[in-house]
Every structure is written in structure tokens, then in C-alpha cells.
Amino acid sequence: MAKIESELIRRWLNGWTAARSLPEAESVGSAGDGLRSRCDQPGREVEVFALRADEDPASLTRLAAAVAAARQTTWLTVPTQRPDAVEAVVNAAGLELLHRSEWLMSADLGGHPQHAPAAPYEREVRTDGPVTAVSLRHPSGEVAARGTVAVVGADAVADRIETDPAHRRRGLGRAVMGALAEAAVAQGARTGLLIASEEGRRLYSSLGWRREAGVVIARGPAAPSGR
């Protein structure tokens, strides 16, 4: 079984924090167990990302205990090749399991498929520093699909890819991803990274994105429901 490299997780996190305009993540503990990011969202004030869960299971035990004892609503995100083992650890710590079937994925952006949005949708692309936002609008003015990408060095991290339920099954997700990849390559990016939801995995796989690891997400037991 291949090991997920901690450096790949760090690269994804660097782009994710840039995409969301969050402060740079800070180290958790003295053993390099993980990184902590301040999200300041209701029900998600802090998020901790495990870096060595598979190679050092004790590091995950320490992180889970810290999340369980946190005073702020804290999530624990764990890229892993061993989701069952991770789930056992977070359950033992008393954490609430939120997601166990998300994927960390990567892609070579140089050959990323391009898809123009079908009529009558129009594409809007806005770039502010390292972050590009793509929106597909219906003639009514409604945003039918959207997404963002942040370029950090040679990496481009896609985030918040969404299609409104009323506009699904029209290829809009593919059009958004193609536009994000095109913008990222224009800024010098070569590798795409993202965490895919269970709903998004099929779309990304069809566009050539590869699974690097599973992702398990849990949170402290006192947190309110909802993501």
C-alpha cells in the first residue's frame, strides 16, 4: 500500500488556505504531527490536519486527543490509506465522524480537458493575486456553477466547486474545472490538487484526476451539527 507523503498534504494545505484567504497554518505539537488552521466559521472555528497518521499512528492519537479537549469547535482532517484504522482512533477519542469517503486527488494540468459552457450560460473569470474565481451565469443572472483555484508555486489547489441543483447534468462542473485549470496553467502551475467530496469524485476522475489518498474528517464532540 502506497504511503501518503506529508509534503503533499502540506502543499495542498498551502493552496487551500490561500484559496480561502486564511492565515498560514501553524504546527501542532513538537513532533510534527500536524498543522492547525484558523477557519473562524460557525461550527468550524479551527481545523487540524494530520500529516503522519499512517506512518506514525501515535501521532493521530495525540491529535485526536487534542481535538477532543479543544475549547473551540475543531475539526480533524486526516489524509490516509487506512480509513478504518483512522476511524477507530477518532471514535476512541470521542470525536464525531463527519466524512470517511472523501479523496485527496492530483492532476497534471498541462493536459487537463477543456469544456466550454453550454448555451445559454456565460463564463466569468476573475483573478485577484494567486486566486482565480470562475462563475457560470444563467441569463437570469443566477450563478449556476462556480469554483476557485489558488496557485502556490507550481501547485494549483481547486476549492469550493459547486453546481446549483437546478442546473446539474449540463456539464457545468466540467466547464468550471477546465476554466480553473486554464487559468492556473497561465500562472505557472503544473500540478492540480484538491479534496473531493463523495459527490465530486466521479467528475474529477472523468477529467483525469488521480486519487492520492482517502480523507477522513471528524470533529470535537461538543460541536453543533452541520458542515
C-alpha positions in Angstrom: 0.0 0.0 0.0 1.5 3.4 -1.0 2.2 5.9 1.7 0.7 9.4 1.5 3.6 11.9 1.8 3.3 14.6 4.4 4.8 17.1 1.9 1.9 16.5 -0.5 -0.6 17.3 2.4 1.4 20.5 3.2 1.3 21.6 -0.5 -2.5 21.1 -0.6 -2.9 23.0 2.6 -0.8 25.9 1.5 -3.1 26.3 -1.5 -6.3 25.7 0.4 -5.5 28.4 3.0 -4.7 30.8 0.1 -7.9 30.0 -1.7 -9.9 30.8 1.4 -7.8 33.8 2.5 -6.9 32.2 5.8 -3.8 32.7 7.8 -0.9 30.3 7.2 -1.3 27.1 9.1 0.7 26.5 12.3 2.4 23.4 13.5 0.6 21.3 16.1 2.8 19.8 18.9 6.6 19.4 18.8 6.6 16.1 17.0 5.4 17.4 13.6 2.1 15.5 14.0 0.0 18.1 12.1 -0.9 21.6 11.2 -3.6 23.9 12.6 -5.6 26.4 10.6 -8.0 29.1 11.9 -11.2 28.9 9.8 -13.4 31.1 12.0 -16.6 29.6 10.6 -19.6 28.8 12.8 -19.2 25.2 13.8 -15.7 25.1 12.3 -13.5 27.6 14.2 -10.3 25.6 13.9 -9.2 22.7 11.7 -6.3 20.4 12.4 -4.7 18.4 9.6 -2.9 15.2 10.3 0.5 14.8 8.5 1.7 11.4 9.6 -1.3 9.4 10.5 -0.3 6.2 8.6 3.4 6.2 9.3 3.0 7.0 13.0 -0.4 6.1 14.4 0.5 7.5 17.8 0.7 10.9 16.2 -3.0 10.6 15.2 -3.9 9.5 18.7 -2.3 12.7 20.1 -4.1 14.9 17.6 -7.4 13.3 18.3 -7.0 13.8 22.0 -6.1 17.4 21.5 -9.2 18.0 19.3 -11.4 16.3 21.9 -10.1 18.6 24.5 -10.3 21.8 22.4 -12.4 24.6 23.7 -13.2 25.9 20.2 -15.2 23.9 17.7 -12.4 22.0 16.0 -12.3 19.6 13.0 -9.7 16.9 12.4 -8.9 16.1 8.8 -6.8 13.0 8.1 -5.5 12.0 4.7 -4.9 8.3 4.9 -4.6 5.0 3.1 -6.1 3.3 6.2 -9.5 4.9 6.8 -10.7 2.0 9.0 -7.8 2.5 11.4 -8.3 6.2 11.4 -12.0 5.9 12.1 -11.2 3.6 15.1 -8.9 6.2 16.6 -11.3 9.1 16.2 -14.1 7.1 17.7 -12.0 6.1 20.6 -11.2 9.7 21.3 -14.9 10.5 21.3 -14.9 12.6 18.1 -17.9 12.8 15.8 -17.2 11.3 12.4 -18.3 13.6 9.6 -16.9 12.2 6.4 -14.9 9.0 5.7 -15.0 8.8 1.9 -13.5 12.0 0.6 -10.4 11.8 -1.5 -7.2 13.8 -1.9 -6.6 14.0 -5.7 -4.0 15.3 -8.1 -3.8 16.0 -11.8 -1.3 17.1 -14.5 -2.8 20.4 -15.5 -0.9 20.5 -18.8 -3.3 18.1 -20.4 -6.4 19.0 -18.5 -9.6 18.7 -20.6 -11.3 22.0 -21.6 -15.1 22.3 -21.9 -16.9 25.4 -23.0 -20.2 26.0 -21.0 -23.3 25.1 -23.0 -25.6 27.8 -24.1 -27.1 29.9 -22.6 -24.5 30.0 -19.8 -21.8 32.6 -19.8 -18.4 32.3 -18.1 -16.9 34.9 -15.8 -13.3 34.7 -14.7 -11.8 36.9 -12.1 -8.2 36.8 -10.8 -7.0 38.5 -7.6 -3.4 37.7 -6.8 -2.9 33.9 -6.6 -6.7 33.2 -6.5 -8.9 32.8 -9.6 -12.7 32.5 -9.3 -14.8 31.1 -12.1 -18.6 31.6 -12.3 -21.1 30.3 -14.9 -24.1 32.5 -15.1 -27.6 31.9 -16.4 -29.2 34.7 -18.5 -31.4 35.4 -15.4 -28.2 36.5 -13.6 -28.2 33.4 -11.3 -24.8 31.8 -10.6 -25.3 28.2 -11.9 -21.8 26.9 -11.1 -18.7 28.2 -9.5 -15.2 27.4 -8.2 -11.9 28.8 -7.1 -8.3 27.9 -7.6 -5.2 29.2 -5.7 -1.7 29.0 -7.3 1.2 28.5 -4.9 4.4 27.8 -6.8 3.8 25.0 -9.3 0.7 23.8 -7.5 -2.9 24.9 -8.1 -5.4 23.9 -5.4 -9.1 23.9 -6.5 -11.7 24.6 -3.9 -15.4 25.0 -3.5 -16.5 23.6 -6.8 -20.3 23.9 -6.8 -23.2 23.5 -9.2 -26.6 24.7 -8.2 -29.0 21.7 -8.1 -31.3 23.3 -10.6 -28.5 23.4 -13.2 -26.9 20.0 -12.8 -26.3 17.4 -15.5 -25.5 20.0 -18.1 -21.7 19.7 -18.0 -21.2 22.9 -16.0 -18.8 21.3 -13.4 -16.6 20.2 -16.3 -16.6 23.7 -17.7 -15.7 25.2 -14.4 -12.8 22.8 -13.8 -11.5 23.4 -17.3 -11.5 27.2 -16.8 -9.8 26.9 -13.5 -7.1 24.6 -14.9 -6.5 27.0 -17.8 -6.2 30.0 -15.5 -3.8 28.1 -13.2 -1.5 27.0 -16.1 -1.4 30.6 -17.3 0.0 31.5 -13.8 2.7 28.8 -14.0 1.0 25.9 -12.2 1.7 22.4 -13.4 0.0 20.2 -10.7 -3.6 20.4 -9.5 -4.6 19.3 -6.0 -8.0 19.1 -4.3 -10.0 17.2 -1.8 -13.0 15.7 -3.5 -16.4 15.1 -1.8 -18.1 11.8 -2.3 -20.3 13.6 -4.9 -17.4 15.2 -6.7 -15.1 12.2 -7.1 -16.8 10.9 -10.3 -16.5 14.3 -12.0 -12.8 14.7 -11.2 -11.9 11.1 -12.1 -13.6 11.6 -15.5 -11.3 14.6 -16.1 -8.1 12.7 -15.3 -7.6 13.5 -11.7 -6.0 10.7 -9.7 -6.7 9.5 -6.1 -3.7 10.0 -3.8 -5.4 9.1 -0.5 -8.7 8.8 1.3 -9.7 11.6 3.7 -11.4 11.1 7.0 -12.9 14.1 8.7 -14.1 14.3 12.3 -14.7 17.0 15.0 -14.9 17.5 18.7 -17.9 16.0 20.4 -19.3 19.3 21.7 -19.6 20.8 18.1 -23.1 21.5 16.7 -24.3 19.5 13.7 -23.8 20.6 10.0 -20.8 21.3 7.8 
